[in-house]
Structures are given as structure tokens and as C-alpha cells.
Amino acid sequence: MQDHQEIHTTEPTIPTEEMLSDLAELYKIFGDSTRLKILYALFERERGVGDIAQRLGMTMSAISHQLRILKQARLVRARREGKLVYYALADDHVRTIFAQGLDHILE
């Protein structure tokens, strides 16, 4: 008789409910085309609200509202210079998420 050895596979650990909830919230942020346009506008350089609004043909109020959401999600960061606030992508992860999403839909 042959010995039968169990084959153990290492299965990935399922993230906690809190982690999955946070991930779902992050993807909800990317689910809005206006926010994606703002992120894309920030790929080149940091910009002020007025600059973004003009570039996207939207009101400063609408841009400010979306930037607040993006900032709360830690996708953009703000830098104050006097009375002006300049926004930039928070880090390279934002570029990577954006680029991988585009790669996926273009396959």
C-alpha cells in the first residue's frame, strides 16, 4: 500500500471585513468620472482649484466638492501658499491604480 500524503496549498488569507469595506470605499471614489478627470489633471503637476475648473470646464464649487472627497480618501494632498491651495496626487499608488485600470479596459 502506498502512503497518501496530503497536499497542502497555501490559500491567501481573506482580509478583515474592515479592510474589505475600506477597499470598497476606495473603489467607489474611482467610480465617478469627474473625480477621475481631476486625478488625471493632477498627473502632470499640482494645480489650484481655479486651474482645474478651467481645464475641465466646471465650476470651482463643483471641483472643490470633489477635491474634498479625494482628499478624505487620501488620493490627493493639499499645499497652502498664502490664500491659494494647490492640489497634487497623494502618491504614486494613485498613478498605478489609474494606469492599471486603463490597461485593463484597453486589453
Phi and psi in radians as a Rosetta constraint file:
Dihedral C 1 N 2 CA 2 C 2 CIRCULARHARMONIC -1.569 0.35
Dihedral N 2 CA 2 C 2 N 3 CIRCULARHARMONIC 2.553 0.35
Dihedral C 2 N 3 CA 3 C 3 CIRCULARHARMONIC -1.333 0.35
Dihedral N 3 CA 3 C 3 N 4 CIRCULARHARMONIC 2.309 0.35
Dihedral C 3 N 4 CA 4 C 4 CIRCULARHARMONIC -1.792 0.35
Dihedral N 4 CA 4 C 4 N 5 CIRCULARHARMONIC 2.034 0.35
Dihedral C 4 N 5 CA 5 C 5 CIRCULARHARMONIC -1.644 0.35
Dihedral N 5 CA 5 C 5 N 6 CIRCULARHARMONIC 2.432 0.35
Dihedral C 5 N 6 CA 6 C 6 CIRCULARHARMONIC -1.280 0.35
Dihedral N 6 CA 6 C 6 N 7 CIRCULARHARMONIC 2.426 0.35
Dihedral C 6 N 7 CA 7 C 7 CIRCULARHARMONIC -1.666 0.35
Dihedral N 7 CA 7 C 7 N 8 CIRCULARHARMONIC 2.065 0.35
Dihedral C 7 N 8 CA 8 C 8 CIRCULARHARMONIC -1.733 0.35
Dihedral N 8 CA 8 C 8 N 9 CIRCULARHARMONIC 2.164 0.35
Dihedral C 8 N 9 CA 9 C 9 CIRCULARHARMONIC -1.870 0.35
Dihedral N 9 CA 9 C 9 N 10 CIRCULARHARMONIC 2.500 0.35
Dihedral C 9 N 10 CA 10 C 10 CIRCULARHARMONIC -1.544 0.35
Dihedral N 10 CA 10 C 10 N 11 CIRCULARHARMONIC 1.930 0.35
Dihedral C 10 N 11 CA 11 C 11 CIRCULARHARMONIC -1.633 0.35
Dihedral N 11 CA 11 C 11 N 12 CIRCULARHARMONIC 2.504 0.35
Dihedral C 11 N 12 CA 12 C 12 CIRCULARHARMONIC -1.142 0.35
Dihedral N 12 CA 12 C 12 N 13 CIRCULARHARMONIC 2.510 0.35
Dihedral C 12 N 13 CA 13 C 13 CIRCULARHARMONIC -1.289 0.35
Dihedral N 13 CA 13 C 13 N 14 CIRCULARHARMONIC 2.306 0.35
Dihedral C 13 N 14 CA 14 C 14 CIRCULARHARMONIC -1.276 0.35
Dihedral N 14 CA 14 C 14 N 15 CIRCULARHARMONIC 2.260 0.35
Dihedral C 14 N 15 CA 15 C 15 CIRCULARHARMONIC -1.044 0.35
Dihedral N 15 CA 15 C 15 N 16 CIRCULARHARMONIC 2.809 0.35
Dihedral C 15 N 16 CA 16 C 16 CIRCULARHARMONIC -1.139 0.35
Dihedral N 16 CA 16 C 16 N 17 CIRCULARHARMONIC 2.836 0.35
Dihedral C 16 N 17 CA 17 C 17 CIRCULARHARMONIC -1.044 0.35
Dihedral N 17 CA 17 C 17 N 18 CIRCULARHARMONIC -0.686 0.35
Dihedral C 17 N 18 CA 18 C 18 CIRCULARHARMONIC -1.118 0.35
Dihedral N 18 CA 18 C 18 N 19 CIRCULARHARMONIC -0.745 0.35
Dihedral C 18 N 19 CA 19 C 19 CIRCULARHARMONIC -1.120 0.35
Dihedral N 19 CA 19 C 19 N 20 CIRCULARHARMONIC -0.748 0.35
Dihedral C 19 N 20 CA 20 C 20 CIRCULARHARMONIC -1.144 0.35
Dihedral N 20 CA 20 C 20 N 21 CIRCULARHARMONIC -0.660 0.35
Dihedral C 20 N 21 CA 21 C 21 CIRCULARHARMONIC -1.122 0.35
Dihedral N 21 CA 21 C 21 N 22 CIRCULARHARMONIC -0.766 0.35
Dihedral C 21 N 22 CA 22 C 22 CIRCULARHARMONIC -1.092 0.35
Dihedral N 22 CA 22 C 22 N 23 CIRCULARHARMONIC -0.691 0.35
Dihedral C 22 N 23 CA 23 C 23 CIRCULARHARMONIC -1.138 0.35
Dihedral N 23 CA 23 C 23 N 24 CIRCULARHARMONIC -0.731 0.35
Dihedral C 23 N 24 CA 24 C 24 CIRCULARHARMONIC -1.080 0.35
Dihedral N 24 CA 24 C 24 N 25 CIRCULARHARMONIC -0.704 0.35
Dihedral C 24 N 25 CA 25 C 25 CIRCULARHARMONIC -1.109 0.35
Dihedral N 25 CA 25 C 25 N 26 CIRCULARHARMONIC -0.708 0.35
Dihedral C 25 N 26 CA 26 C 26 CIRCULARHARMONIC -1.049 0.35
Dihedral N 26 CA 26 C 26 N 27 CIRCULARHARMONIC -0.795 0.35
Dihedral C 26 N 27 CA 27 C 27 CIRCULARHARMONIC -1.184 0.35
Dihedral N 27 CA 27 C 27 N 28 CIRCULARHARMONIC -0.503 0.35
Dihedral C 27 N 28 CA 28 C 28 CIRCULARHARMONIC -1.099 0.35
Dihedral N 28 CA 28 C 28 N 29 CIRCULARHARMONIC -0.656 0.35
Dihedral C 28 N 29 CA 29 C 29 CIRCULARHARMONIC -1.068 0.35
Dihedral N 29 CA 29 C 29 N 30 CIRCULARHARMONIC -0.704 0.35
Dihedral C 29 N 30 CA 30 C 30 CIRCULARHARMONIC -1.319 0.35
Dihedral N 30 CA 30 C 30 N 31 CIRCULARHARMONIC -0.091 0.35
Dihedral C 30 N 31 CA 31 C 31 CIRCULARHARMONIC -1.475 0.35
Dihedral N 31 CA 31 C 31 N 32 CIRCULARHARMONIC 0.141 0.35
Dihedral C 31 N 32 CA 32 C 32 CIRCULARHARMONIC -2.082 0.35
Dihedral N 32 CA 32 C 32 N 33 CIRCULARHARMONIC 2.140 0.35
Dihedral C 32 N 33 CA 33 C 33 CIRCULARHARMONIC -1.147 0.35
Dihedral N 33 CA 33 C 33 N 34 CIRCULARHARMONIC -0.533 0.35
Dihedral C 33 N 34 CA 34 C 34 CIRCULARHARMONIC -1.129 0.35
Dihedral N 34 CA 34 C 34 N 35 CIRCULARHARMONIC -0.768 0.35
Dihedral C 34 N 35 CA 35 C 35 CIRCULARHARMONIC -1.121 0.35
Dihedral N 35 CA 35 C 35 N 36 CIRCULARHARMONIC -0.647 0.35
Dihedral C 35 N 36 CA 36 C 36 CIRCULARHARMONIC -1.120 0.35
Dihedral N 36 CA 36 C 36 N 37 CIRCULARHARMONIC -0.692 0.35
Dihedral C 36 N 37 CA 37 C 37 CIRCULARHARMONIC -1.091 0.35
Dihedral N 37 CA 37 C 37 N 38 CIRCULARHARMONIC -0.720 0.35
Dihedral C 37 N 38 CA 38 C 38 CIRCULARHARMONIC -1.113 0.35
Dihedral N 38 CA 38 C 38 N 39 CIRCULARHARMONIC -0.810 0.35
Dihedral C 38 N 39 CA 39 C 39 CIRCULARHARMONIC -1.030 0.35
Dihedral N 39 CA 39 C 39 N 40 CIRCULARHARMONIC -0.765 0.35
Dihedral C 39 N 40 CA 40 C 40 CIRCULARHARMONIC -1.082 0.35
Dihedral N 40 CA 40 C 40 N 41 CIRCULARHARMONIC -0.697 0.35
Dihedral C 40 N 41 CA 41 C 41 CIRCULARHARMONIC -1.092 0.35
Dihedral N 41 CA 41 C 41 N 42 CIRCULARHARMONIC -0.476 0.35
Dihedral C 41 N 42 CA 42 C 42 CIRCULARHARMONIC -1.549 0.35
Dihedral N 42 CA 42 C 42 N 43 CIRCULARHARMONIC -0.049 0.35
Dihedral C 42 N 43 CA 43 C 43 CIRCULARHARMONIC -1.076 0.35
Dihedral N 43 CA 43 C 43 N 44 CIRCULARHARMONIC -0.698 0.35
Dihedral C 43 N 44 CA 44 C 44 CIRCULARHARMONIC -1.293 0.35
Dihedral N 44 CA 44 C 44 N 45 CIRCULARHARMONIC -0.803 0.35
Dihedral C 44 N 45 CA 45 C 45 CIRCULARHARMONIC -2.956 0.35
Dihedral N 45 CA 45 C 45 N 46 CIRCULARHARMONIC 2.959 0.35
Dihedral C 45 N 46 CA 46 C 46 CIRCULARHARMONIC -1.243 0.35
Dihedral N 46 CA 46 C 46 N 47 CIRCULARHARMONIC 2.649 0.35
Dihedral C 46 N 47 CA 47 C 47 CIRCULARHARMONIC -2.529 0.35
Dihedral N 47 CA 47 C 47 N 48 CIRCULARHARMONIC 2.713 0.35
Dihedral C 47 N 48 CA 48 C 48 CIRCULARHARMONIC -1.500 0.35
Dihedral N 48 CA 48 C 48 N 49 CIRCULARHARMONIC 2.899 0.35
Dihedral C 48 N 49 CA 49 C 49 CIRCULARHARMONIC -1.011 0.35
Dihedral N 49 CA 49 C 49 N 50 CIRCULARHARMONIC -0.787 0.35
Dihedral C 49 N 50 CA 50 C 50 CIRCULARHARMONIC -1.066 0.35
Dihedral N 50 CA 50 C 50 N 51 CIRCULARHARMONIC -0.705 0.35
Dihedral C 50 N 51 CA 51 C 51 CIRCULARHARMONIC -1.107 0.35
Dihedral N 51 CA 51 C 51 N 52 CIRCULARHARMONIC -0.797 0.35
Dihedral C 51 N 52 CA 52 C 52 CIRCULARHARMONIC -1.121 0.35
Dihedral N 52 CA 52 C 52 N 53 CIRCULARHARMONIC -0.786 0.35
Dihedral C 52 N 53 CA 53 C 53 CIRCULARHARMONIC -1.033 0.35
Dihedral N 53 CA 53 C 53 N 54 CIRCULARHARMONIC -0.785 0.35
Dihedral C 53 N 54 CA 54 C 54 CIRCULARHARMONIC -1.130 0.35
Dihedral N 54 CA 54 C 54 N 55 CIRCULARHARMONIC -0.775 0.35
Dihedral C 54 N 55 CA 55 C 55 CIRCULARHARMONIC -1.082 0.35
Dihedral N 55 CA 55 C 55 N 56 CIRCULARHARMONIC -0.634 0.35
Dihedral C 55 N 56 CA 56 C 56 CIRCULARHARMONIC -1.703 0.35
Dihedral N 56 CA 56 C 56 N 57 CIRCULARHARMONIC -0.041 0.35
Dihedral C 56 N 57 CA 57 C 57 CIRCULARHARMONIC 1.150 0.35
Dihedral N 57 CA 57 C 57 N 58 CIRCULARHARMONIC 0.714 0.35
Dihedral C 57 N 58 CA 58 C 58 CIRCULARHARMONIC -2.229 0.35
Dihedral N 58 CA 58 C 58 N 59 CIRCULARHARMONIC 2.954 0.35
Dihedral C 58 N 59 CA 59 C 59 CIRCULARHARMONIC -1.370 0.35
Dihedral N 59 CA 59 C 59 N 60 CIRCULARHARMONIC 2.689 0.35
Dihedral C 59 N 60 CA 60 C 60 CIRCULARHARMONIC -1.097 0.35
Dihedral N 60 CA 60 C 60 N 61 CIRCULARHARMONIC -0.607 0.35
Dihedral C 60 N 61 CA 61 C 61 CIRCULARHARMONIC -1.087 0.35
Dihedral N 61 CA 61 C 61 N 62 CIRCULARHARMONIC -0.778 0.35
Dihedral C 61 N 62 CA 62 C 62 CIRCULARHARMONIC -1.133 0.35
Dihedral N 62 CA 62 C 62 N 63 CIRCULARHARMONIC -0.704 0.35
Dihedral C 62 N 63 CA 63 C 63 CIRCULARHARMONIC -1.159 0.35
Dihedral N 63 CA 63 C 63 N 64 CIRCULARHARMONIC -0.782 0.35
Dihedral C 63 N 64 CA 64 C 64 CIRCULARHARMONIC -1.022 0.35
Dihedral N 64 CA 64 C 64 N 65 CIRCULARHARMONIC -0.738 0.35
Dihedral C 64 N 65 CA 65 C 65 CIRCULARHARMONIC -1.041 0.35
Dihedral N 65 CA 65 C 65 N 66 CIRCULARHARMONIC -0.814 0.35
Dihedral C 65 N 66 CA 66 C 66 CIRCULARHARMONIC -1.207 0.35
Dihedral N 66 CA 66 C 66 N 67 CIRCULARHARMONIC -0.637 0.35
Dihedral C 66 N 67 CA 67 C 67 CIRCULARHARMONIC -1.119 0.35
Dihedral N 67 CA 67 C 67 N 68 CIRCULARHARMONIC -0.623 0.35
Dihedral C 67 N 68 CA 68 C 68 CIRCULARHARMONIC -1.039 0.35
Dihedral N 68 CA 68 C 68 N 69 CIRCULARHARMONIC -0.775 0.35
Dihedral C 68 N 69 CA 69 C 69 CIRCULARHARMONIC -1.120 0.35
Dihedral N 69 CA 69 C 69 N 70 CIRCULARHARMONIC -0.792 0.35
Dihedral C 69 N 70 CA 70 C 70 CIRCULARHARMONIC -1.122 0.35
Dihedral N 70 CA 70 C 70 N 71 CIRCULARHARMONIC -0.628 0.35
Dihedral C 70 N 71 CA 71 C 71 CIRCULARHARMONIC -1.219 0.35
Dihedral N 71 CA 71 C 71 N 72 CIRCULARHARMONIC -0.755 0.35
Dihedral C 71 N 72 CA 72 C 72 CIRCULARHARMONIC -1.061 0.35
Dihedral N 72 CA 72 C 72 N 73 CIRCULARHARMONIC -0.565 0.35
Dihedral C 72 N 73 CA 73 C 73 CIRCULARHARMONIC -1.464 0.35
Dihedral N 73 CA 73 C 73 N 74 CIRCULARHARMONIC 0.027 0.35
Dihedral C 73 N 74 CA 74 C 74 CIRCULARHARMONIC 1.068 0.35
Dihedral N 74 CA 74 C 74 N 75 CIRCULARHARMONIC 0.588 0.35
Dihedral C 74 N 75 CA 75 C 75 CIRCULARHARMONIC -1.676 0.35
Dihedral N 75 CA 75 C 75 N 76 CIRCULARHARMONIC -0.417 0.35
Dihedral C 75 N 76 CA 76 C 76 CIRCULARHARMONIC -2.247 0.35
Dihedral N 76 CA 76 C 76 N 77 CIRCULARHARMONIC 2.757 0.35
Dihedral C 76 N 77 CA 77 C 77 CIRCULARHARMONIC -2.178 0.35
Dihedral N 77 CA 77 C 77 N 78 CIRCULARHARMONIC 2.712 0.35
Dihedral C 77 N 78 CA 78 C 78 CIRCULARHARMONIC -2.030 0.35
Dihedral N 78 CA 78 C 78 N 79 CIRCULARHARMONIC 2.554 0.35
Dihedral C 78 N 79 CA 79 C 79 CIRCULARHARMONIC -2.327 0.35
Dihedral N 79 CA 79 C 79 N 80 CIRCULARHARMONIC 2.154 0.35
Dihedral C 79 N 80 CA 80 C 80 CIRCULARHARMONIC -1.600 0.35
Dihedral N 80 CA 80 C 80 N 81 CIRCULARHARMONIC 2.360 0.35
Dihedral C 80 N 81 CA 81 C 81 CIRCULARHARMONIC -2.319 0.35
Dihedral N 81 CA 81 C 81 N 82 CIRCULARHARMONIC 1.677 0.35
Dihedral C 81 N 82 CA 82 C 82 CIRCULARHARMONIC 1.181 0.35
Dihedral N 82 CA 82 C 82 N 83 CIRCULARHARMONIC -2.186 0.35
Dihedral C 82 N 83 CA 83 C 83 CIRCULARHARMONIC -1.537 0.35
Dihedral N 83 CA 83 C 83 N 84 CIRCULARHARMONIC -0.196 0.35
Dihedral C 83 N 84 CA 84 C 84 CIRCULARHARMONIC -1.591 0.35
Dihedral N 84 CA 84 C 84 N 85 CIRCULARHARMONIC 2.531 0.35
Dihedral C 84 N 85 CA 85 C 85 CIRCULARHARMONIC -2.078 0.35
Dihedral N 85 CA 85 C 85 N 86 CIRCULARHARMONIC 2.247 0.35
Dihedral C 85 N 86 CA 86 C 86 CIRCULARHARMONIC -1.910 0.35
Dihedral N 86 CA 86 C 86 N 87 CIRCULARHARMONIC 2.420 0.35
Dihedral C 86 N 87 CA 87 C 87 CIRCULARHARMONIC -1.962 0.35
Dihedral N 87 CA 87 C 87 N 88 CIRCULARHARMONIC 2.553 0.35
Dihedral C 87 N 88 CA 88 C 88 CIRCULARHARMONIC -2.528 0.35
Dihedral N 88 CA 88 C 88 N 89 CIRCULARHARMONIC 2.842 0.35
Dihedral C 88 N 89 CA 89 C 89 CIRCULARHARMONIC -1.059 0.35
Dihedral N 89 CA 89 C 89 N 90 CIRCULARHARMONIC 2.485 0.35
Dihedral C 89 N 90 CA 90 C 90 CIRCULARHARMONIC -1.159 0.35
Dihedral N 90 CA 90 C 90 N 91 CIRCULARHARMONIC -0.687 0.35
Dihedral C 90 N 91 CA 91 C 91 CIRCULARHARMONIC -2.923 0.35
Dihedral N 91 CA 91 C 91 N 92 CIRCULARHARMONIC -3.116 0.35
Dihedral C 91 N 92 CA 92 C 92 CIRCULARHARMONIC -1.227 0.35
Dihedral N 92 CA 92 C 92 N 93 CIRCULARHARMONIC -0.306 0.35
Dihedral C 92 N 93 CA 93 C 93 CIRCULARHARMONIC -1.043 0.35
Dihedral N 93 CA 93 C 93 N 94 CIRCULARHARMONIC -0.644 0.35
Dihedral C 93 N 94 CA 94 C 94 CIRCULARHARMONIC -1.087 0.35
Dihedral N 94 CA 94 C 94 N 95 CIRCULARHARMONIC -0.784 0.35
Dihedral C 94 N 95 CA 95 C 95 CIRCULARHARMONIC -1.051 0.35
Dihedral N 95 CA 95 C 95 N 96 CIRCULARHARMONIC -0.763 0.35
Dihedral C 95 N 96 CA 96 C 96 CIRCULARHARMONIC -1.110 0.35
Dihedral N 96 CA 96 C 96 N 97 CIRCULARHARMONIC -0.819 0.35
Dihedral C 96 N 97 CA 97 C 97 CIRCULARHARMONIC -1.035 0.35
Dihedral N 97 CA 97 C 97 N 98 CIRCULARHARMONIC -0.816 0.35
Dihedral C 97 N 98 CA 98 C 98 CIRCULARHARMONIC -1.072 0.35
Dihedral N 98 CA 98 C 98 N 99 CIRCULARHARMONIC -0.861 0.35
Dihedral C 98 N 99 CA 99 C 99 CIRCULARHARMONIC -1.118 0.35
Dihedral N 99 CA 99 C 99 N 100 CIRCULARHARMONIC -0.739 0.35
Dihedral C 99 N 100 CA 100 C 100 CIRCULARHARMONIC -1.166 0.35
Dihedral N 100 CA 100 C 100 N 101 CIRCULARHARMONIC -0.626 0.35
Dihedral C 100 N 101 CA 101 C 101 CIRCULARHARMONIC -1.104 0.35
Dihedral N 101 CA 101 C 101 N 102 CIRCULARHARMONIC -0.771 0.35
Dihedral C 101 N 102 CA 102 C 102 CIRCULARHARMONIC -1.109 0.35
Dihedral N 102 CA 102 C 102 N 103 CIRCULARHARMONIC -0.761 0.35
Dihedral C 102 N 103 CA 103 C 103 CIRCULARHARMONIC -1.004 0.35
Dihedral N 103 CA 103 C 103 N 104 CIRCULARHARMONIC -0.741 0.35
Dihedral C 103 N 104 CA 104 C 104 CIRCULARHARMONIC -1.100 0.35
Dihedral N 104 CA 104 C 104 N 105 CIRCULARHARMONIC -0.791 0.35
Dihedral C 104 N 105 CA 105 C 105 CIRCULARHARMONIC -1.310 0.35
Dihedral N 105 CA 105 C 105 N 106 CIRCULARHARMONIC -0.347 0.35
Dihedral C 105 N 106 CA 106 C 106 CIRCULARHARMONIC -1.555 0.35
Dihedral N 106 CA 106 C 106 N 107 CIRCULARHARMONIC -0.097 0.35
